[in-house]
Amino acid sequence: MANKPTPLKENSQIQLRQEAYFCGPLPPPEALSRYEKVLPGAADRIVAMAEKQSAHRIEIEKITIKARARDSLLGVVSGFLIGVTALLVCAYIVTSGYPFSGSLIGASGLGGLVGVFVYGTRESRAERERKNKERVKEKEPAGRT
């Protein structure tokens, strides 16, 4: 048996609640026009502020990318120099008549380089995965988890 809605009394009121949500540097056009009505020139100021923030963000991203590329190059060059130095020291010690000590130094130098390379690769992969999860999370509609 279906429940029948109760009829409204003569003095009853209906309340309607509406919520709006927007995401991004600019409010929707309707909100911009309301800002403009309240304070002439406000819409232009809001748009200029969003443009300035966007340009700033782009500049920061450029600086970050350049710094990461520089750090990566320095890491590769440093690793190469350490590896070559370890091999040269290894060769010198082995030719000086200490094969076990020379091999130990050479193996530890190369092992350290391999360890750093593996660690760096794992960290890079973990960072990429973390950023991908953040991007997916940002694209989800509000209210979903």
N, C-alpha and C positions, 0 to 999 in steps of 0.2 A: 504494500500500500504506500503510495507516494505522499510525502509531506506537502501539504498545501502552504503556500506562502501566506503569512499573516497580512491582512490588509492594513494599509497605513491609516492612521488616525488623521483627522482634519488638521490638527495643530503640529503634526510631526514634520521634521525637517530631514532632508537628505544632505549629507556632507560629502563633498567630492575632494579628494586630495590628489594632486598631480605633482610628480617629481620629474625633474629633467637632469640629465647627466651628459656632460661633454668632456672630451679628453683632447688635449692638444694645446698648442700655444695661443690659439685664437678662439674666442667664444663663437657660437653660431651667429649668423647674420641678424637674426631677430634680437639677440642680446646686444649686439653692436649698435643696432639702430636705437635701442632703448638707452644705451649709454650716451649716444649722440644727442638724444632729446634732452636728457638730464643735464649734460655738460657738453656744449658744442665744442667740437674738436677732439673729443675723447676717443672716438673711433680711430682717427688718424694716429693718435698717440699710442693706442693699444696695438695697432698694426705695426707701427714703427718699433715699438718695444719687442714685439715678436720677431721682427726681422733682425733687430740688433742681437737678440738672444740666439737666433739661428746662426748668424754669422760668427758669433763668439764660440758656439758649440762646434762649428765646422773648423775653426782655427785651432781649438783645443784638440780636436781629433787629429788634425794634420800634425801638430806638435807631438802627440802621443805616438802616432805611427812612425814618424821620423826617429823618435827616441828608441822605440822598440827595434827598428831596423838597425840603428847604430849599435845598440846593446847586443843584438844578435851577431852582428859582424865582429864586434870586439870579442865576444865569447868564442867564436870560431877561430879567430886569429890567435887568441890566447891559448886555446886548446891545442892548436897546431904547434905553437912555439913550445909549449910544455912537452908535447909528444916528441917533437924533434930533439929537444934537449935531453929527455929521458933516454931516447935511443942513442944519442951521441955519447952520453955518459956511460950507458950500458956497453957500447962498443969499446970505449976507452978502457973500462974496467976489465972487460973480457980479454982484450988484447994485452993488458998488463999482467995477465996470469991469474986472474980471479974469476973464473967462469961462473961459479955459483952466485957470487955476490952481484956480478954484472947482470946475470939473467934475472935475479930477484929484483933489481932496480928497474930493469926494462919491463918486466912483467907487471910490477906495481904501477909504473907510470902509464903503461897502456891500459891496464885494468881500471885505473882511476878515470882515464879519458872515456872509456866505454861506459863506465858507471854514470858519469856526468851526462853523457849523450842520452842514455836510456832514461835517466831521471828527467832530463829536459823534455824529451819526447812525451813522456807520460804527463808531465805538468801541462804541456801545450794542449794535449788531447783533452785533459780534464777541463781546462779553461774554455776550449771550444764547445764542449758539451754543456758546460754551465751557461755560456752565452746563448746557445741554442735553446735551452730550457727557458731562459728569461724571455727570449723573443716569442716563443710559443705562448708563454704565460701572458705577455702583453697583448697578443692578438686575440685571446679568449674574451668573449663578451662578459660584461660585468655580471656578477652573481654566480658564475661558474667557478668550480675549483678543480 
